[in-house]
Amino acid sequence: MGKIELLGDALTYMENHLEQEITTQDIARSCYCSRSTLEKLFRYANHMSVHDYLVRRRMMKAARLLHENPKQNILDIAMLCGYASNESFTRAFKQVWNCKPSEFRRQPRYSELFPRLLPGPLENGDTYMKERRRVDISELYDLFSTRKNCFFVCCDIKNLHPVNEISRKAGDMAILETLRRLGDAAGPQDVFFRIGGDEFALLTDREERDYAEQIARKLLSENGTDFEYEGRNFPLSLHVSIMKPEKKTIKYDELFTGLHTAIRDSKR
């Protein structure tokens, strides 16, 4: 089995077993490889362990359930996400979202923070495409189609790598701070989501360019503002751009590439 196929099988297996208490060894066994082989390849490709990715995907499912089922018992949601106790579920949830499930439930909206990763093409047959980790935003594609004339606001965190080198958790806090800024800038019907390691897109519900530019200006106005992690302040700034697909009907891959191209152009 090639490396791309192995990664794809591992990602699919995890997505299909989010409700079960699976281990890295179970995932490796499903891919007919050793645990060490899977872990080494996964870390190289995605800059995190298999377990860390699995926890994040479970917490994305938990966030969606909390948002869509406001009256559902939190323990029931925990069990639907592979956790047998409220305590272990709350601990994992707070690690990803930096708040308790009950606190998250009071937030006005939910947006995808950690979408499913997709195995990307290998360069020269053996090197994973690191510059643009592909993520699955296909669940939103119907929305993209209904808003095909609306503008996107795209952003990328400036200089996130030094923050991650200090602490992976500090990097996660930078992601959450970006999500907060997008939420503050967005209108009630706008949808924002992650499209890469430190890249985001906000899909407006408006066809007016001025509206998207207003959101972009608000995001840029917060550049340089600090966020705090363990008593230390980190300045956070974003590259921001706006775009609207030129074609009335656009393929998924073309849209994904277009969003990243808009981000790349904002750095020039």
Residue, then its C-alpha position, 0 to 999 in steps of 0.5 A: m500500500g502506498k503512503i497516500e493510500l495508507l493515510g487515506d485509509a487511516l483518515t477514513y477509518m477514524e471518521n467512521h469510528l468516531e463513536q467508538e473507543i479506538t486506539t492508534q493500534d486499532i487504526a494501524r491494524s485496519c491499514y495493515c501496517s505497524r503502529s510505528t509506521l502509521e504514527k511516523l507517516f501521520r506526524y510527518a504529513n499532518h504535524m500531529s499524532v494520530h491520537d491528537y487528530l482523533v480527539r480534534r475530530r471527535m470534538m468537532k462532532a461534539a461541537r456540532l451536536l451541542h449546537e444542533n441539539p441544545k436540549q440533549n444531555i451532555l453525557d449522551i453527546a459524550m458517548l456519541c463521541g467515544y467517551a464513557s464519562n462526562e469527566s473525560f469528555t469535558r477534559a478533551f473538549k476544553q483542551v480543543w475549544n478552551c471552554k466547557p461543553s456547557e459554556f460552548r452551548r451558550q455561544p451564538r454560533y458554531s463553525e468548523l474549527f478542525p475539518r476532516l483532513l484529506p490526503g494530498p498529492l505526494e511530490n516526487g512520489d514520496t513527499y507530502m504536500k505540506e504547504r497546503r493541507r487539504v481539508d474536506i469542506s464538502e458538507l458546505y458545498d450546497l451552501f456554496s452553490t446557493r450563494k454562488n454570487c456572494f463574496f468570500v473573505c479569506c485570511d491567513i495567520k501571520n507567523l504562526h510557526p514561531v508560536n507553534e514552536i513555543s507551544r502547540k497549545a499556544g498555536d491552538m489558542a491563536i486558531l481560536e482567537t482567529l475564529r473569535r475575530l471572524g465571529d465578531a466581524a461576521g454578520p448573522q448569516d455569514v459562515f466561516f470555516r477553516i480551509g488549512g492549517d492556519e487559513f480560514a474563509l468566511l462566506t458572506d450572504r451578500e453580493e455587494r463587494d462593500y460588505a465583504e470589504q467592511i468585514a476585511r477592514k474590521l479583521l485588519s483593524e485588530n492586527g497586532t492585538d494580543f491573545e493570552y496563553e499561560g500568562r504570556n501575550f502573543p500578538l496576532s495578525l492576519h493576511v486578509s483578502i476578498m474574492k468571488p468565484e468568476k464562474k457561475t458553476i464552480k467545481y469543488d477543487e476549483l473553489f478550494t484552490g481559488l480560496h488559497t490563491a486569494i490568500r496567497d495574493s494577499k501576502r504580496 
